[in-house]
């Protein structure tokens, strides 16, 4: 498998390279497996790389750093950094947040070193990186932290663009979307993909291999944030992955205690950045009571539903049942994530680029004047600007009859006040038995997988 870590990282590499001309104390953060270390070593092949091992003693760590870098023995971490800076070295300190559990005094000592060298205008070229959103935030964003206000630069490494991954992998669009709904844009995971191997077959093989990356990766991602097991957080994330996305549904897992549920949801949102609250796109998110909760990370969403939820079977090595659950439910899971994929395409102007939509997302609410029975509507995609409003339906199916879908979509669109905007409709599917360009005099766009793949290639 070719190295895809540097797809669309040109801007980041240029930013890092420009640092050579000045002193800096830079923070690079991003989720585990996003490619931070690979990027930094590519940009600074001559830098001294220091990894802060978790669960090690301070003395062991200091000795290890001196041994690995063939430098004189020091008793203090900051003395090592001072020695290397005096040698005019660029220093990369990886997983810097691990000092929180090893020796917090390092942060105060680093502050003194930075202030001292800044005042004296001595060489100061340090990059610290970390995979923990909450801990890096704690070290650098809290005013009480010694290193607050000391960073000169910051880079948040994002997931790779889907369109660039698709072109690089050279697979067909259906298999790529299946990969994306599981792995998102995290480059490391795509190293697992082999050309001409179906995604379901690849994941089935991973499930049958108990020690595969798939089985324990979710736990590893969580341990970076939580530092170990957390039943309350795991309970909420599992519930959301299963489709329990409303506060009332989640709170049933906490004996109906909404206050306690909100506390954990707020921590997952604000401290750990693992969950987001989504409101109808046409509502005011500050006032709406219609909010639902989603897991930000595609892989975690997949892992909680197909791996962690099946932990009892895995422990008993009843892997045939785990595989059977995956095969039975994966298509439905992919269908839900297909909506997210379509929203990504519109937001990134891979499709409908000429419309310059200002708001894009899902819309739901009560059907006006509804009688007994179903009184709620839900529209997969709504996008709008001052002049246009697009209503979209996503079907992870083959041979979709567009007109039949539009019949239902039209009725749901009537629940929404479009004002003076011109209405447009779109249907997204694997394939169509029939397409149409008009529905009740409104323009219609029908996108099958071929159309989507073509649009992605044109933008990559």
C-alpha positions as MATLAB code, in Angstrom:
seq = 'XXXXXXXXXXXXXXXXXXXXXXXXXXXXXXXXXXXXXXXXXXXXXXXXXXXXXXXXXXXXXXXXXXXXXXXXXXXXXXXXXXXXXXXXXXXXXXXXXXXXXXXXXXXXXXXXXXXXXXXXXXXXXXXXXXXXXXXXXXXXXXXXXXXXXXXXXXXXXXXXXXXXXXXXXXXXXXXXXXXXXXXXXXXXXXXXXXXXXXXXXXXXXXXXXXXXXXXXXXXXXXXXXXXXXXXXXXXXXXXXXXXXXXXXXXXXXXXXXXXXXXXXXXXXXXXXXXXXXXXXXXXXXXXXXXXXXXXXXXXXXXXXXXXXXXXXXXXXXXXXXXXXXXXXXXXXXXXXXXXXXXXXXXXXXXXXXXXXXXXXXXXXXXXXXXXXXXXXXXXXXXXXXXXXXXXXXXXXXXXXXXXXXXXXXXXXXXXXXXXXXXXXXXXXXXXXXXXXXXXXXXXXXXXXXXXXXXXXXXXX';
ca = [
       0.000    0.000    0.000;
       1.430    3.379   -1.040;
       2.050    6.033    1.603;
      -0.917    8.408    1.603;
       0.049   10.399    4.679;
       1.032   13.446    2.622;
      -2.005   13.699    0.373;
      -3.065   17.352    0.434;
      -0.576   18.211    3.195;
       1.374   20.666    1.043;
       0.098   23.698    2.931;
       0.965   22.161    6.308;
       4.456   21.239    5.108;
       5.013   24.784    3.827;
       3.852   26.234    7.162;
       6.235   24.010    9.092;
       9.126   24.723    6.748;
       8.633   28.477    7.205;
       9.312   28.086   10.937;
      13.007   27.483   10.293;
      13.473   31.230    9.871;
      12.450   32.122   13.439;
      12.247   30.996   17.048;
       9.064   29.125   17.927;
       7.246   27.050   20.491;
       4.608   25.344   18.380;
       1.713   23.027   19.304;
       0.524   20.420   16.805;
      -2.573   18.473   17.743;
      -4.939   16.020   16.123;
      -6.577   12.686   16.815;
      -4.586    9.480   17.056;
      -3.478    8.085   13.652;
      -4.016   11.400   11.857;
      -0.337   11.569   10.834;
       1.186   14.172   13.162;
       4.482   12.381   13.761;
       4.923   11.411   10.112;
       4.274   14.987    8.999;
       6.678   16.522   11.534;
       9.468   14.082   10.696;
       8.944   14.774    6.999;
       9.167   18.535    7.559;
      12.108   18.316    9.987;
      14.195   15.216    9.181;
      17.119   16.766   11.068;
      15.138   17.393   14.277;
      15.659   15.563   17.549;
      12.554   13.461   18.115;
      11.521   12.752   21.713;
       8.588   10.504   22.549;
       7.029   10.854   26.000;
       6.152    7.317   26.977;
       3.029    6.880   29.114;
       3.080    4.840   32.312;
       6.856    5.229   32.824;
       8.760    6.808   35.665;
      10.331   10.225   35.216;
      13.848    8.836   35.819;
      13.363    6.042   33.286;
      12.136    8.531   30.687;
      15.037   10.947   31.140;
      17.572    8.107   30.912;
      15.839    6.716   27.831;
      15.945   10.079   26.047;
      19.657   10.499   26.734;
      20.426    6.951   25.557;
      18.325    7.157   22.393;
      19.888   10.455   21.327;
      23.442    9.631   22.390;
      23.799   12.733   24.541;
      25.374   13.244   28.009;
      23.412   11.900   30.954;
      21.092   14.421   32.605;
      18.882   14.120   35.659;
      16.323   16.655   34.497;
      14.163   16.759   31.321;
      14.457   20.516   30.938;
      18.265   20.285   31.107;
      18.103   17.933   28.107;
      16.007   20.464   26.188;
      18.361   23.324   27.115;
      21.385   21.272   25.985;
      19.791   20.476   22.607;
      18.704   24.088   22.051;
      22.247   25.259   22.767;
      23.295   22.891   19.961;
      20.829   24.815   17.735;
      18.609   21.751   17.306;
      14.938   21.673   16.390;
      13.148   19.521   18.980;
       9.928   17.541   18.475;
       8.305   16.363   21.714;
       5.606   13.795   20.888;
       2.624   13.022   23.176;
       3.647   15.901   25.411;
       0.455   15.586   27.461;
       1.763   12.372   29.048;
       3.747   14.527   31.477;
       0.427   15.151   33.226;
       0.660   11.633   34.645;
       4.485   11.431   34.852;
       5.554   14.747   36.398;
       3.499   17.945   36.074;
       6.401   20.075   37.293;
       7.863   19.786   33.769;
       5.345   22.361   32.541;
       6.524   24.974   35.030;
      10.170   24.266   34.216;
       9.439   24.545   30.493;
       7.741   27.880   31.093;
      10.850   29.244   32.811;
      13.085   27.941   30.034;
      10.899   29.508   27.316;
      10.655   32.850   29.085;
      14.378   32.902   29.775;
      15.383   32.184   26.187;
      12.770   34.556   24.770;
      14.107   37.448   26.868;
      17.711   36.638   25.932;
      16.724   35.983   22.284;
      18.450   32.621   22.401;
      17.643   29.699   20.106;
      14.166   28.325   20.830;
      12.768   25.874   18.267;
      10.403   23.394   19.898;
       7.342   21.582   18.590;
       5.112   19.660   20.976;
       2.399   17.365   19.663;
      -0.388   15.398   21.268;
      -3.320   13.145   20.421;
      -5.474   14.033   23.409;
      -7.823   16.922   22.661;
      -8.761   17.404   26.315;
      -5.257   17.191   27.794;
      -3.562   19.425   25.222;
      -6.364   21.926   25.824;
      -5.755   21.668   29.566;
      -2.017   22.338   29.194;
      -2.203   25.306   26.828;
      -5.678   26.866   27.068;
      -6.298   27.155   30.812;
      -5.056   30.423   32.321;
      -3.867   28.584   35.433;
      -1.523   26.410   33.361;
       2.171   27.435   33.394;
       2.352   27.177   29.581;
      -0.712   29.319   28.947;
       0.160   32.022   26.398;
       3.597   30.553   25.643;
       2.872   28.892   22.275;
       3.831   30.986   19.291;
       2.134   28.828   16.649;
      -0.496   26.101   16.522;
      -1.565   23.556   13.924;
      -4.637   21.341   14.152;
      -4.194   18.447   11.759;
      -7.511   17.591   10.138;
      -8.693   14.470    8.328;
      -7.691   14.113    4.682;
     -10.217   15.254    2.051;
     -12.398   12.404    0.803;
     -11.943   13.385   -2.837;
      -8.142   13.175   -2.609;
      -8.280    9.813   -0.851;
     -10.635    8.476   -3.508;
      -8.302    9.425   -6.348;
      -5.230    8.094   -4.527;
      -6.783    4.720   -3.705;
      -7.965    4.111   -7.292;
     -10.873    1.977   -6.136;
     -14.476    2.171   -7.297;
     -16.718    4.783   -5.689;
     -19.002    2.327   -3.865;
     -16.102    0.613   -2.123;
     -14.559    3.981   -1.303;
     -17.740    5.248    0.363;
     -17.864    2.052    2.431;
     -14.282    2.745    3.509;
     -15.066    6.376    4.298;
     -18.118    5.612    6.436;
     -15.870    3.393    8.593;
     -12.553    5.277    8.587;
     -13.430    8.858    7.688;
     -10.373   10.764    6.487;
      -7.836    9.253    8.895;
      -4.872    8.239    6.697;
      -3.460    5.433    8.838;
      -6.533    3.262    8.421;
      -6.328    3.325    4.643;
      -2.994    1.517    4.852;
      -5.106   -1.526    5.751;
      -6.920   -1.413    2.434;
      -5.804   -3.701   -0.351;
      -6.787   -3.053   -3.944;
      -9.483   -5.342   -5.343;
     -10.568   -6.511   -1.863;
     -14.170   -5.736   -0.902;
     -14.565   -3.717    2.283;
     -16.937   -6.229    3.882;
     -14.429   -9.005    3.246;
     -11.601   -6.924    4.720;
     -13.546   -6.115    7.890;
     -14.764   -9.701    8.243;
     -11.132  -10.863    8.144;
     -10.240   -8.331   10.844;
     -13.059   -9.536   13.083;
     -11.891  -13.130   12.716;
      -8.380  -12.049   13.690;
      -8.859  -11.277   17.380;
      -5.650   -9.280   17.687;
      -6.254   -7.144   14.605;
      -6.110   -3.358   14.740;
      -9.873   -3.184   14.313;
     -10.625   -4.989   17.550;
      -8.649   -2.795   19.974;
      -8.182    0.468   18.099;
     -11.320    2.076   19.518;
     -10.210    1.310   23.067;
      -6.789    2.812   22.274;
      -8.369    6.007   20.925;
     -10.505    6.329   24.044;
      -7.634    5.637   26.448;
      -5.786    8.639   24.995;
      -8.611   10.843   26.287;
     -10.028    9.022   29.284;
      -6.822    7.372   30.498;
      -8.682    4.106   30.996;
     -12.177    2.726   31.262;
     -15.068    5.117   31.806;
     -18.406    3.371   32.010;
     -20.499    6.524   31.758;
     -18.766    7.841   28.644;
     -18.740    4.427   26.996;
     -22.424    3.922   27.772;
     -23.348    7.191   26.068;
     -21.167    6.578   23.019;
     -22.567    3.068   22.591;
     -26.130    4.392   22.872;
     -25.545    7.059   20.229;
     -23.946    4.523   17.872;
     -27.080    2.373   18.213;
     -29.371    5.247   17.244;
     -30.363    6.542   20.693;
     -29.550   10.132   19.797;
     -32.046   12.185   21.795;
     -31.563   13.286   25.393;
     -34.662   11.407   26.562;
     -33.415    8.183   24.957;
     -29.902    8.475   26.373;
     -31.091    9.432   29.862;
     -33.008    6.125   30.179;
     -29.571    4.515   30.537;
     -29.010    6.684   33.625;
     -32.334    5.848   35.308;
     -33.932    8.867   33.648;
     -31.559   11.327   35.329;
     -31.375   14.061   32.689;
     -29.062   16.262   34.742;
     -26.438   13.550   35.018;
     -26.817   12.673   31.330;
     -26.361   16.307   30.278;
     -23.224   16.557   32.434;
     -21.547   13.659   30.608;
     -22.780   14.797   27.200;
     -21.358   18.283   27.814;
     -17.998   16.788   28.785;
     -17.954   14.620   25.665;
     -18.752   17.700   23.569;
     -16.659   20.436   25.150;
     -13.777   18.659   26.871;
     -13.212   15.632   24.638;
     -14.646   16.821   21.286;
     -16.096   13.350   20.638;
     -19.771   14.240   20.368;
     -21.680   17.101   18.799;
     -25.226   18.330   19.269;
     -27.083   18.726   15.991;
     -30.256   20.773   15.603;
     -32.547   21.160   12.563;
     -30.677   23.289   10.040;
     -33.500   25.836    9.870;
     -33.726   26.290   13.651;
     -31.770   28.505   16.021;
     -29.349   26.072   17.737;
     -29.365   28.248   20.860;
     -33.125   27.878   21.310;
     -34.025   24.586   19.654;
     -35.184   21.729   21.857;
     -34.993   19.321   18.922;
     -31.282   18.583   19.308;
     -29.845   15.140   18.723;
     -26.341   13.871   19.477;
     -23.844   12.388   17.032;
     -20.372   10.887   17.389;
     -17.942   13.114   15.479;
     -15.540   10.364   14.464;
     -16.665    7.813   11.845;
     -14.389    5.082   13.137;
     -15.519    5.421   16.755;
     -19.137    5.299   15.626;
     -18.416    2.081   13.716;
     -16.284    0.571   16.495;
     -18.836    1.100   19.258;
     -21.619   -0.476   17.197;
     -19.828   -3.404   15.585;
     -17.003   -4.174   18.037;
     -17.530   -2.829   21.546;
     -21.209   -3.743   21.554;
     -20.191   -7.307   20.636;
     -17.479   -7.532   23.316;
     -19.208  -10.380   25.190;
     -19.192  -12.532   22.047;
     -15.599  -11.594   21.240;
     -14.431  -12.545   24.740;
     -16.019  -15.975   24.281;
     -14.482  -16.265   20.804;
     -17.944  -16.526   19.259;
     -16.649  -14.615   16.273;
     -19.075  -16.188   13.799;
     -21.881  -14.354   15.597;
     -19.935  -11.078   15.510;
     -19.376  -11.496   11.775;
     -23.037  -12.347   11.241;
     -24.104   -9.171   13.092;
     -21.725   -7.113   10.959;
     -22.972   -8.591    7.677;
     -26.601   -8.128    8.691;
     -26.254   -4.500    9.792;
     -23.431   -2.915    7.819;
     -25.564   -1.836    4.862;
     -27.956    0.012    7.185;
     -24.998    1.627    8.991;
     -23.497    2.722    5.644;
     -26.857    4.143    4.615;
     -26.975    6.406    7.668;
     -23.422    7.600    7.051;
     -24.177    8.098    3.340;
     -26.258   11.112    4.397;
     -23.208   12.543    6.176;
     -21.123   11.880    3.055;
     -23.580   13.780    0.841;
     -23.545   16.734    3.248;
     -19.736   16.665    3.028;
     -19.930   16.806   -0.779;
     -22.183   19.862   -0.703;
     -20.304   21.695    2.056;
     -17.014   21.234    0.223;
     -18.602   22.323   -3.068;
     -17.819   19.056   -4.808;
     -21.414   19.194   -6.019;
     -23.685   22.247   -6.317;
     -20.625   24.506   -6.253;
     -22.422   27.203   -8.274;
     -25.127   27.672   -5.646;
     -22.842   28.783   -2.806;
     -25.213   27.438   -0.162;
     -24.824   29.133    3.225;
     -26.603   26.528    5.380;
     -26.390   22.770    4.843;
     -27.639   19.956    7.051;
     -30.608   17.833    8.125;
     -34.065   19.182    8.830;
     -36.829   17.680   10.933;
     -39.801   18.746   12.971;
     -43.544   18.466   13.458;
     -45.925   18.221   10.536;
     -48.254   21.252   10.690;
     -51.873   20.357   11.457;
     -51.017   16.660   11.619;
     -53.818   14.345   12.727;
     -53.375   11.114   14.651;
     -50.516    8.877   13.594;
     -47.203   10.090   12.268;
     -46.740   13.761   13.096;
     -43.006   14.142   12.419;
     -41.107   14.714    9.199;
     -37.390   14.350    8.471;
     -35.431   15.494    5.412;
     -31.951   14.023    4.877;
     -30.403   17.148    3.352;
     -31.522   20.770    3.199;
     -29.265   23.458    1.738;
     -30.123   27.103    1.203;
     -28.942   30.570    0.346;
     -30.927   33.774   -0.054;
     -32.412   32.710   -3.395;
     -32.514   28.900   -3.453;
     -33.499   25.994   -1.205;
     -32.485   22.418   -1.966;
     -34.263   19.377   -0.532;
     -32.377   16.074   -0.769;
     -33.101   12.411   -0.068;
     -30.332    9.800    0.288;
     -30.953    6.143   -0.622;
     -28.141    3.617   -0.174;
     -29.907    1.338   -2.672;
     -29.750    0.243   -6.303;
     -32.411    0.821   -8.962;
     -34.134    3.654   -7.147;
     -37.195    5.159   -8.804;
     -36.542    8.883   -8.458;
     -40.157    9.929   -8.968;
     -41.368    7.686   -6.146;
     -38.797    9.226   -3.808;
     -39.767   12.718   -4.920;
     -43.421   12.100   -4.074;
     -42.495   11.690   -0.420;
     -39.826   14.387   -0.461;
     -42.268   16.913   -1.906;
     -44.736   16.291    0.911;
     -42.013   16.767    3.514;
     -40.758   19.938    1.822;
     -44.235   21.424    2.235;
     -43.617   21.384    6.009;
     -40.827   23.911    5.500;
     -41.297   27.599    4.835;
     -39.029   28.344    1.872;
     -40.089   31.975    1.710;
     -39.430   33.422   -1.739;
     -36.623   30.971   -2.436;
     -36.760   28.833   -5.552;
     -37.119   25.130   -4.682;
     -34.747   22.467   -5.979;
     -34.795   18.728   -5.306;
     -32.072   16.095   -5.314;
     -32.031   12.322   -4.950;
     -28.809   10.455   -4.160;
     -28.616    6.695   -4.693;
     -26.304    3.863   -5.685;
     -28.169    3.629   -8.997;
     -31.537    4.500  -10.502;
     -34.136    2.552  -12.397;
     -35.298    5.930  -13.680;
     -34.179    9.539  -13.282;
     -35.999   12.807  -13.819;
     -35.016   16.459  -14.265;
     -38.328   18.015  -13.215;
     -40.901   17.455  -10.516;
     -43.950   19.728  -10.307;
     -42.053   22.303  -12.353;
     -39.131   22.277   -9.901;
     -35.606   21.356  -11.074;
     -34.417   17.913   -9.937;
     -30.876   16.518   -9.687;
     -30.344   12.755   -9.554;
     -26.895   11.625   -8.432;
     -25.902    7.986   -8.693;
     -22.513    6.659   -7.598;
     -21.058    7.206  -11.061;
     -22.044   10.894  -10.918;
     -20.584   11.260   -7.425;
     -17.313    9.583   -8.402;
     -16.984   11.810  -11.448;
     -17.564   14.948   -9.351;
     -14.955   13.869   -6.799;
     -12.337   13.209   -9.447;
     -12.919   16.630  -10.968;
     -12.285   18.334   -7.622;
      -9.261   16.316   -6.455;
];
